[in-house]
Amino acid sequence: MPIAEIQNRKIEYEIHGPDAQIASSSAANPLVLLNGMGGSSRGWLPLQVPETSKSRRTVLVNHRGVMGSEDPGGAFTTADLADDVALLLDALKIETADVLGSFMGGMAAQELALRHPGRVGRLALLGTYARPDAKRRLILEDWASMARADISQKILLRTRLAWTLEDRTLEQTELIEGMLKFFEDEGSPVSNDLFARQCDACLAHDTLDRLGEIRQPTLVICGRRDRLTPPTLHRELADHLPNARLVVLQHGAHLVMMEAAERFNQVVLQFLESSDG
C-alpha cells in the first residue's frame, strides 16, 4: 500500500476506482472508509470496495499503528484519529470527501465532521455510538484488560466474534474456523498493546452533546441483531444529529457489512448518490 507522510509520520492508504490518482476532478466526492478496532482497511476489500469503486474513488486508511501506518506511541483519542484523516486528505489533495466509518472508525468520522466540517460531504456511521453506556464500558474495559494481560490473540478474536457476529453466522463452523485460520496464518494487523489503546480511545469517546453541530447529511446504519452496538445506540445518534436518517437492516449483527453485504452496499450507495439534504 502507498505511504503518505503526515507530521513526520507514515500513514498507509490505498485508492481504488475511477481516476484513482492523488488529484482528480471526478464529480463525486471520494469515499473514505474507516475501519474499527482490531482490524485493518483490508476488511473493506472483498465486499465494499468492488461496489463503491465503480462510481467513485474509494480511499482506504490504516489507523495509526495498524500495518504500515506508524505508531507514535502513547494514548490517543478518536479526535486524534480524525486529525490523522484530515492530514491525509491534505496530503492527497482531497478537499472534501464522503466518509463511512465503522465502530471506532465511526467515532473518528464523528470527530472529523466536528473538527474539520469543511472536509466532510456526507457521513455514514455504522455500528458505533456517541457515548458508551455502562455495558459498552464493561465490554471495552474487559477487552483492554485481556489485551494488556497478553492473552492469546486467537482467544481475544474468538471473544470478539461472539459479540460481533449473528448467532446463525457463528453456527457456520467451517466459516468461523476459516476466519480463525486466516488470522493465525496472516497474523493480527494490530498488537495487543495497540488494541488496548484502541479500546481506551473508544471508552473516552463522547460526542453526544456536540452532535447538533454536525450539519452534514448523515446515514446511521446497523444490523438489527447487533449486540455490541445495538439499535438503541444508533437511535440515540440519529435523534441528536440534525440531518440524519436511521436504517436498521433486518439481517446481520455488528458485522452487518459482511453478513448482509448486498443490502448494506445498496443502502449506503443510495444515500451517497442521493441529492436530499
DAGI-V765025 format. One record per pair of residues at least 24 apart in sequence whose ideal C-beta (glycine too) atoms are under 8 Angstrom apart, sorted by sequence separation. I is the first residue (numbers start at 1). J is the second residue. If there is no record, write none. Layout:
i:I j:J
i:I j:J
This chain:
i:61 j:85
i:81 j:105
i:95 j:119
i:96 j:120
i:97 j:121
i:98 j:122
i:99 j:123
i:100 j:124
i:101 j:125
i:102 j:126
i:103 j:127
i:104 j:128
i:139 j:163
i:220 j:244
i:224 j:248
i:31 j:56
i:33 j:58
i:41 j:66
i:96 j:121
i:98 j:123
i:99 j:124
i:101 j:126
i:102 j:127
i:103 j:128
i:218 j:243
i:219 j:244
i:220 j:245
i:221 j:246
i:222 j:247
i:223 j:248
i:224 j:249
i:228 j:253
i:229 j:254
i:30 j:56
i:31 j:57
i:33 j:59
i:40 j:66
i:78 j:104
i:81 j:107
i:82 j:108
i:86 j:112
i:98 j:124
i:100 j:126
i:102 j:128
i:154 j:180
i:157 j:183
i:211 j:237
i:217 j:243
i:218 j:244
i:219 j:245
i:220 j:246
i:221 j:247
i:222 j:248
i:223 j:249
i:224 j:250
i:225 j:251
i:226 j:252
i:227 j:253
i:228 j:254
i:245 j:271
i:14 j:41
i:28 j:55
i:29 j:56
i:30 j:57
i:31 j:58
i:32 j:59
i:33 j:60
i:34 j:61
i:39 j:66
i:40 j:67
i:61 j:88
i:81 j:108
i:82 j:109
i:85 j:112
i:101 j:128
i:214 j:241
i:215 j:242
i:216 j:243
i:217 j:244
i:218 j:245
i:220 j:247
i:221 j:248
i:222 j:249
i:224 j:251
i:225 j:252
i:226 j:253
i:227 j:254
i:13 j:41
i:28 j:56
i:30 j:58
i:31 j:59
i:33 j:61
i:35 j:63
i:82 j:110
i:208 j:236
i:212 j:240
i:214 j:242
i:215 j:243
i:219 j:247
i:221 j:249
i:223 j:251
i:224 j:252
i:225 j:253
i:226 j:254
i:12 j:41
i:30 j:59
i:32 j:61
i:34 j:63
i:78 j:107
i:82 j:111
i:86 j:115
i:154 j:183
i:211 j:240
i:212 j:241
i:214 j:243
i:223 j:252
i:26 j:56
i:78 j:108
i:81 j:111
i:82 j:112
i:86 j:116
i:89 j:119
i:153 j:183
i:154 j:184
i:211 j:241
i:212 j:242
i:223 j:253
i:226 j:256
i:26 j:57
i:157 j:188
i:223 j:254
i:78 j:110
i:79 j:111
i:82 j:114
i:83 j:115
i:208 j:240
i:223 j:255
i:16 j:49
i:20 j:53
i:24 j:57
i:59 j:92
i:78 j:111
i:82 j:115
i:83 j:116
i:86 j:119
i:223 j:256
i:77 j:111
i:82 j:116
i:222 j:256
i:243 j:277
i:17 j:52
i:18 j:53
i:59 j:94
i:153 j:188
i:221 j:256
i:16 j:52
i:17 j:53
i:79 j:115
i:156 j:192
i:223 j:259
i:16 j:53
i:17 j:54
i:18 j:55
i:20 j:57
i:223 j:260
i:17 j:55
i:18 j:56
i:19 j:57
i:59 j:97
i:17 j:56
i:18 j:57
i:153 j:192
i:156 j:195
i:1 j:41
i:17 j:57
i:16 j:57
i:17 j:58
i:63 j:104
i:151 j:192
i:15 j:57
i:16 j:58
i:56 j:98
i:63 j:105
i:150 j:192
i:15 j:58
i:221 j:264
i:15 j:59
i:16 j:60
i:148 j:192
i:14 j:59
i:15 j:60
i:63 j:108
i:147 j:192
i:148 j:193
i:13 j:59
i:14 j:60
i:147 j:193
i:221 j:267
i:13 j:60
i:34 j:81
i:221 j:268
i:13 j:61
i:147 j:195
i:148 j:196
i:219 j:267
i:12 j:61
i:13 j:62
i:147 j:196
i:219 j:268
i:11 j:61
i:12 j:62
i:11 j:62
i:34 j:85
i:144 j:195
i:143 j:195
i:144 j:196
i:147 j:199
i:219 j:271
i:11 j:64
i:32 j:85
i:143 j:196
i:12 j:66
i:217 j:271
i:9 j:64
i:12 j:67
i:144 j:199
i:12 j:68
i:143 j:199
i:144 j:200
i:12 j:69
i:32 j:89
i:166 j:223
i:217 j:274
i:10 j:68
i:11 j:69
i:141 j:199
i:167 j:225
i:1 j:60
i:10 j:69
i:11 j:70
i:140 j:199
i:144 j:203
i:166 j:225
i:217 j:276
i:10 j:70
i:217 j:277
i:1 j:62
i:9 j:70
i:140 j:202
i:141 j:203
i:9 j:72
i:140 j:203
i:164 j:227
i:30 j:94
i:163 j:227
i:164 j:228
i:3 j:68
i:32 j:97
i:34 j:99
i:163 j:228
i:1 j:67
i:31 j:97
i:32 j:98
i:34 j:100
i:36 j:102
i:37 j:103
i:136 j:202
i:137 j:203
i:1 j:68
i:29 j:96
i:30 j:97
i:31 j:98
i:32 j:99
i:33 j:100
i:34 j:101
i:35 j:102
i:36 j:103
i:37 j:104
i:29 j:97
i:30 j:98
i:31 j:99
i:32 j:100
i:33 j:101
i:34 j:102
i:36 j:104
i:23 j:92
i:29 j:98
i:31 j:100
i:35 j:104
i:36 j:105
i:22 j:92
i:23 j:93
i:34 j:104
i:35 j:105
i:36 j:106
i:132 j:202
i:22 j:93
i:34 j:105
i:132 j:203
i:33 j:105
i:34 j:106
i:11 j:84
i:132 j:205
i:34 j:108
i:131 j:205
i:132 j:206
i:13 j:88
i:34 j:109
i:130 j:205
i:131 j:206
i:11 j:87
i:129 j:205
i:130 j:206
i:131 j:207
i:11 j:88
i:15 j:92
i:130 j:207
i:131 j:208
i:6 j:84
i:130 j:208
i:13 j:92
i:7 j:87
i:6 j:87
i:130 j:211
i:6 j:88
i:4 j:88
i:6 j:90
i:169 j:253
i:6 j:91
i:166 j:251
i:5 j:91
i:166 j:252
i:169 j:255
i:4 j:91
i:166 j:253
i:4 j:92
i:165 j:253
i:139 j:228
i:164 j:253
i:165 j:254
i:164 j:254
i:165 j:255
i:169 j:259
i:36 j:127
i:123 j:214
i:163 j:254
i:164 j:255
i:29 j:121
i:136 j:228
i:29 j:122
i:114 j:207
i:123 j:216
i:125 j:218
i:136 j:229
i:166 j:259
i:104 j:198
i:107 j:201
i:122 j:216
i:123 j:217
i:124 j:218
i:125 j:219
i:165 j:259
i:107 j:202
i:121 j:216
i:122 j:217
i:123 j:218
i:124 j:219
i:125 j:220
i:126 j:221
i:127 j:222
i:111 j:207
i:114 j:210
i:117 j:213
i:120 j:216
i:122 j:218
i:123 j:219
i:125 j:221
i:126 j:222
i:127 j:223
i:104 j:201
i:110 j:207
i:117 j:214
i:122 j:219
i:124 j:221
i:136 j:233
i:104 j:202
i:107 j:205
i:117 j:215
i:103 j:202
i:114 j:213
i:117 j:216
i:127 j:226
i:107 j:207
i:114 j:214
i:129 j:229
i:133 j:233
i:110 j:211
i:113 j:214
i:127 j:228
i:128 j:229
i:127 j:229
i:113 j:216
i:130 j:233
i:110 j:214
i:129 j:233
i:128 j:233
i:129 j:234
i:128 j:234
i:130 j:236
i:129 j:236
i:130 j:237
i:129 j:237
i:125 j:234
i:128 j:237
i:130 j:240
i:125 j:237
i:38 j:157
i:81 j:201
i:76 j:197
i:80 j:201
i:38 j:160
i:67 j:189
i:75 j:197
i:66 j:189
i:71 j:194
i:74 j:197
i:78 j:201
i:66 j:190
i:77 j:201
i:78 j:202
i:65 j:190
i:75 j:200
i:76 j:201
i:103 j:228
i:65 j:191
i:75 j:201
i:78 j:204
i:103 j:229
i:62 j:189
i:77 j:204
i:78 j:205
i:127 j:254
i:66 j:194
i:77 j:205
i:127 j:255
i:65 j:194
i:127 j:256
i:126 j:256
i:126 j:257
i:65 j:197
i:63 j:198
i:124 j:268
i:42 j:189
i:124 j:271
i:124 j:272
i:40 j:189
i:122 j:271
i:38 j:188
i:39 j:189
i:40 j:190
i:122 j:272
i:38 j:189
i:39 j:190
i:103 j:254
i:38 j:190
i:37 j:190
i:102 j:257
i:38 j:195
i:37 j:195
i:38 j:198
i:37 j:198
i:37 j:199
i:37 j:202
i:100 j:268
i:98 j:272
i:48 j:257
i:47 j:257
i:47 j:258
i:44 j:257
i:48 j:261
i:52 j:265
i:47 j:261
i:51 j:265
i:55 j:269
i:52 j:268
i:56 j:272
i:48 j:265
i:52 j:269
i:47 j:265
i:51 j:269
i:55 j:273
i:31 j:272
i:28 j:272
i:28 j:273
